[in-house]
């Protein structure tokens, strides 16, 4: 058992009150007032026209691709440095994920590599706002418009992040969010699809509800899915969303403290670059050398501090490594990166303790002590 876990949700608002209301009224499945209340509130917060809740973030990605009509033979450009769900959703469609490298400063998808990867089969670009730092959306949108491609935003880790003053999720054709237990706000399991396009929205709602025809009961006119969010999950989400500004403020403060206490060390904290608002879902660092990472994590674990590795580049995983590929920036970040405890209720004294332990292992590695 860790003294300091890598993440835990903050459930101190109206979450219990709203869930108890679901239980008291017997509205616990996908019917009930909290689903629409959460959808409307989330759409208003992000400033988009349409939002529809689903049962997790991976499903939101799959539903987005279904709504866009992505199919076998199509190619979707995606960063290799991402969580596996971004890529798996493409594979679910029978489409081909085309991997591209990352930018070394922001860790986000490299627009120049995107442009070089476009073929006659390319149908979409998936921009993943990794760890809460926005992608270069202006450049990606220019490329998508030039080649008439769909632009998908995977915002699973970026609730509250902004690019040039606009929330991520408002800059592409469709966006997806995750509310898993370790996300900035949570519903336990849950996700959301957002768009300003009425047709995409209507297609998403149609497909997520078993393909049920709009005006004929129990008549299904497409092969659909049961991807609906429950009223209980939405009730938790609504309670969480009411506290989003305070949660984001705390997470930014946590990131600044890590930067302050690790300033004169060999550890590099994931920075905030250019005109963006980094929501710091996770505070991530790079260790000096790839062969240091496991030693650092093991030492922190012995000190009661839980960590996670930064995501391994997807092109290195067995099911996506049939051909030899190299993406040097993504691989460097993937082998050297560590996610530090980043939950909203983390205290300053805990951050001081974590940083002091990191400094100890830095001294040990310099001295060659294992």
C-alpha positions in Angstrom: 0.0 0.0 0.0 1.5 3.4 -1.0 1.6 6.3 1.3 1.1 8.6 -1.7 -0.9 7.1 -4.6 -0.4 8.3 -8.2 -4.0 9.3 -8.4 -7.3 9.3 -6.6 -10.6 11.2 -7.3 -11.9 14.0 -5.2 -15.6 13.2 -4.3 -16.5 15.9 -1.8 -19.2 17.8 -3.6 -22.8 16.9 -4.6 -21.8 13.5 -6.0 -23.4 11.4 -3.2 -26.5 13.6 -3.0 -27.2 13.2 -6.8 -26.5 9.4 -6.7 -28.8 9.0 -3.8 -31.5 10.9 -5.7 -31.0 8.3 -8.5 -31.5 5.5 -6.0 -34.4 7.1 -4.3 -36.3 7.6 -7.6 -35.3 4.3 -9.1 -33.7 6.0 -12.2 -30.4 4.2 -12.3 -29.9 3.2 -16.0 -29.6 5.3 -19.1 -33.0 6.9 -18.5 -33.1 9.7 -16.0 -32.6 13.4 -15.7 -28.9 13.4 -14.8 -27.8 12.2 -18.2 -29.2 15.2 -20.1 -28.2 17.5 -17.2 -24.6 16.4 -17.4 -24.5 16.5 -21.2 -25.9 20.0 -21.3 -23.6 21.3 -18.5 -20.5 19.7 -20.1 -21.4 21.1 -23.6 -21.8 24.6 -22.0 -18.6 24.3 -20.1 -16.6 23.4 -23.2 -18.7 25.7 -25.4 -19.9 23.3 -28.0 -23.4 22.9 -29.4 -23.9 19.1 -28.9 -22.7 16.5 -26.4 -23.8 12.9 -25.8 -22.7 10.7 -22.9 -21.3 7.2 -23.3 -20.1 4.5 -21.1 -16.3 5.1 -21.4 -13.7 7.1 -23.4 -12.7 4.3 -25.7 -16.3 3.9 -26.8 -16.5 7.7 -27.4 -13.6 7.3 -29.8 -15.1 4.3 -31.5 -18.5 6.1 -31.8 -16.8 9.2 -33.3 -15.2 7.1 -36.0 -18.5 5.3 -36.6 -20.3 8.6 -36.9 -17.7 9.9 -39.4 -18.1 6.7 -41.5 -14.5 5.5 -41.2 -14.2 2.0 -42.6 -11.9 -0.7 -43.9 -9.2 0.6 -46.3 -9.2 4.1 -44.7 -6.2 5.5 -42.9 -6.3 7.6 -39.8 -3.1 9.5 -38.7 -2.5 9.2 -35.0 0.5 9.8 -32.7 2.3 6.7 -31.6 2.9 8.3 -28.2 -0.6 7.9 -26.9 -2.8 5.6 -24.8 -3.6 2.4 -26.6 -7.3 3.2 -26.9 -6.7 5.9 -29.4 -5.2 3.4 -31.8 -7.5 0.4 -31.0 -10.6 2.5 -31.8 -9.2 2.9 -35.4 -8.5 -0.8 -35.6 -12.0 -1.6 -34.5 -13.2 0.0 -37.8 -10.9 -2.1 -39.9 -9.1 1.1 -40.7 -5.3 1.5 -40.6 -3.6 3.6 -37.9 -0.7 5.6 -39.5 1.7 6.5 -36.8 3.6 9.8 -36.6 6.2 11.1 -34.2 5.9 13.8 -31.5 7.3 17.2 -30.9 10.1 17.2 -28.4 9.0 20.2 -26.4 5.3 19.6 -26.0 5.2 15.8 -26.6 2.2 16.3 -28.9 1.7 15.1 -32.5 4.1 16.7 -35.0 2.1 18.6 -37.7 5.0 18.3 -40.2 5.0 14.5 -39.8 1.2 14.5 -40.2 1.6 16.3 -43.6 4.2 13.9 -44.8 2.1 10.9 -43.9 -1.0 11.8 -45.9 -1.9 9.4 -48.7 -5.0 9.0 -51.0 -6.4 6.6 -48.3 -6.2 9.1 -45.5 -9.6 10.1 -44.1 -8.9 11.6 -40.7 -6.3 13.0 -38.3 -6.6 12.1 -34.6 -5.0 14.8 -32.4 -4.4 13.4 -28.9 -3.9 16.2 -26.2 -1.5 14.0 -24.3 -1.4 14.5 -20.5 -3.3 17.8 -20.8 -1.1 19.8 -23.1 -3.0 20.9 -26.3 -1.7 19.9 -29.7 -0.8 22.5 -32.4 -4.5 22.7 -33.4 -4.1 25.7 -35.8 -1.6 23.9 -37.9 -3.5 20.6 -37.8 -6.7 22.3 -38.8 -5.0 23.9 -41.8 -3.8 20.5 -42.9 -7.2 18.9 -42.4 -8.9 21.7 -44.3 -6.3 21.6 -47.1 -6.7 17.9 -47.7 -10.4 17.7 -46.8 -9.8 15.4 -43.8 -11.8 14.9 -40.6 -10.0 16.2 -37.5 -10.8 14.2 -34.4 -9.7 15.5 -30.9 -9.0 12.9 -28.3 -9.4 15.0 -25.1 -9.5 12.1 -22.7 -6.6 13.7 -20.6 -7.4 17.3 -21.3 -10.6 18.5 -19.7 -10.1 22.2 -19.2 -7.1 22.6 -21.5 -7.2 25.5 -23.9 -5.5 26.4 -27.2 -5.4 30.1 -27.8 -8.2 30.7 -25.4 -10.5 28.0 -26.7 -11.2 24.8 -25.0 -9.8 21.7 -26.6 -12.7 19.8 -28.1 -14.0 22.8 -30.0 -11.4 22.9 -32.8 -12.0 19.7 -34.7 -15.0 18.1 -36.3 -15.6 15.8 -33.3 -14.1 15.4 -29.9 -14.1 12.7 -27.2 -13.5 12.9 -23.4 -13.0 10.2 -20.8 -14.3 10.2 -17.2 -12.4 7.2 -15.9 -11.6 7.1 -12.2 -8.2 8.7 -12.7 -9.3 11.5 -15.0 -9.6 15.2 -14.0 -13.3 14.7 -13.4 -14.7 11.2 -13.1 -17.9 9.2 -13.4 -16.2 6.0 -12.4 -16.4 4.8 -16.0 -17.8 7.1 -18.6 -17.1 9.3 -21.6 -18.6 12.0 -23.8 -18.7 12.8 -27.6 -18.8 16.5 -28.5 -19.3 18.3 -31.8 -20.7 21.5 -33.4 -22.0 19.5 -36.3 -25.6 18.5 -36.1 -25.3 15.5 -38.5 -22.4 14.0 -36.6 -24.2 14.4 -33.4 -27.4 12.8 -34.7 -25.5 9.9 -36.2 -23.6 9.4 -32.9 -26.9 9.3 -30.9 -28.5 7.0 -33.4 -25.6 4.5 -33.3 -25.0 4.6 -29.5 -28.7 3.6 -28.8 -28.8 0.3 -30.7 -29.6 2.0 -34.0 -33.2 2.6 -32.8 -35.2 4.5 -35.4 -36.3 7.9 -34.1 -40.0 7.7 -34.7 -40.8 4.0 -34.6 -40.6 2.0 -31.3 -38.4 -1.1 -31.4 -37.5 -0.5 -35.0 -33.8 -0.5 -35.8 -32.5 0.7 -39.1 -28.8 0.4 -38.6 -26.5 -2.1 -36.7 -26.0 0.0 -33.6 -24.4 -0.4 -30.2 -25.4 -0.1 -26.5 -23.0 2.7 -25.6 -25.2 4.7 -23.3 -24.2 6.4 -20.1 -26.1 5.5 -16.9 -28.0 8.0 -14.8 -25.8 7.1 -11.8 -22.6 7.8 -13.7 -24.0 11.1 -15.0 -25.1 12.1 -11.5 -21.4 11.7 -10.3 -20.2 13.6 -13.4 -22.5 16.5 -12.7 -21.3 16.7 -9.2 -17.7 16.6 -10.4 -18.3 19.2 -13.1 -19.6 21.7 -10.5 -16.1 21.7 -9.0 -14.0 21.7 -12.2 -12.6 25.2 -11.8 -11.3 24.4 -8.3 -9.9 21.0 -9.4 -8.0 22.6 -12.3 -6.7 25.4 -10.1 -5.3 22.8 -7.6 -3.8 20.7 -10.4 -2.0 23.8 -11.8 -0.7 24.6 -8.3 0.6 21.1 -8.0 2.4 21.3 -11.3 4.0 24.6 -10.3 5.2 23.2 -7.0 6.9 20.3 -8.8 8.5 22.7 -11.2 9.7 24.8 -8.3 11.2 22.0 -6.2 12.8 20.2 -9.2 14.1 23.3 -10.9 17.8 22.7 -10.3 17.8 19.0 -10.8 18.3 16.7 -13.8 14.6 16.0 -14.0 12.6 17.8 -16.7 9.0 18.5 -15.9 6.6 18.4 -18.8 6.4 22.1 -19.7 3.6 24.4 -21.0 4.6 25.8 -24.4 3.2 28.7 -26.3 -0.3 30.2 -26.1 -2.0 27.3 -24.3 -3.5 26.3 -20.9 -2.0 23.0 -19.8 -4.5 21.3 -17.4 -1.8 18.9 -16.1 -4.0 15.8 -15.8 -0.7 14.2 -14.8 2.6 15.9 -13.9 5.1 14.0 -15.9 8.9 14.2 -15.8 11.8 12.9 -17.9 14.7 11.3 -16.2 18.2 11.9 -17.7 18.6 8.5 -19.3 16.2 5.7 -20.2 18.1 3.2 -18.0 17.5 5.4 -15.0 13.7 5.2 -15.1 13.1 1.8 -13.5 15.6 2.5 -10.8 13.9 5.8 -10.0 10.5 4.3 -9.9 11.7 1.4 -7.7 13.3 3.8 -5.3 10.2 5.9 -5.0 8.0 2.8 -4.5 10.3 1.8 -1.6 9.6 5.3 -0.2 5.8 4.7 -0.4 5.3 6.8 -3.6 3.4 5.3 -6.5 4.3 6.3 -10.1 3.4 5.3 -13.6 5.6 5.1 -16.7 4.7 7.5 -19.5 2.8 5.6 -22.2 4.9 3.2 -24.4 4.8 4.2 -28.0 2.0 2.1 -29.6 4.2 1.1 -32.7 6.4 -0.9 -30.3 3.5 -3.1 -29.1 3.2 -6.6 -30.6 -0.1 -6.1 -32.5 1.1 -2.9 -34.2 4.8 -3.8 -34.8 4.5 -6.1 -37.8 6.9 -3.8 -39.7 9.9 -2.1 -38.3 9.3 1.6 -37.6 11.3 4.2 -35.6 9.9 7.3 -34.0 12.8 8.7 -32.1 11.1 11.5 -30.1 8.2 9.3 -29.0 10.5 6.5 -28.1 12.8 8.8 -26.1 9.9 10.3 -24.1 8.3 6.8 -23.8 11.4 5.3 -22.3 12.4 8.2 -20.0 9.0 9.5 -18.8 7.4 9.0 -15.4 4.0 10.2 -14.1 4.2 11.5 -10.6 1.3 11.7 -8.0 -1.0 14.4 -9.4 -4.4 14.1 -7.7 -6.2 17.3 -6.7 -6.0 16.8 -3.0 -2.2 16.3 -3.0 -0.6 18.4 -0.3 2.4 20.7 -0.6 4.3 18.7 2.1 3.7 15.5 0.1 5.1 17.2 -3.0 8.1 18.3 -1.0 8.6 14.7 0.2 8.4 13.3 -3.4 10.9 15.9 -4.7 13.3 15.3 -1.9 13.2 11.5 -2.6 13.8 12.3 -6.3 16.8 14.3 -5.4 18.2 11.4 -3.3 17.9 9.0 -6.2 19.5 11.6 -8.5 22.5 11.8 -6.2 22.6 8.0 -6.0 22.6 7.6 -9.8 25.3 10.3 -10.2 27.5 8.4 -7.7 26.8 5.1 -9.5 25.0 3.6 -6.5 22.4 1.1 -7.3 
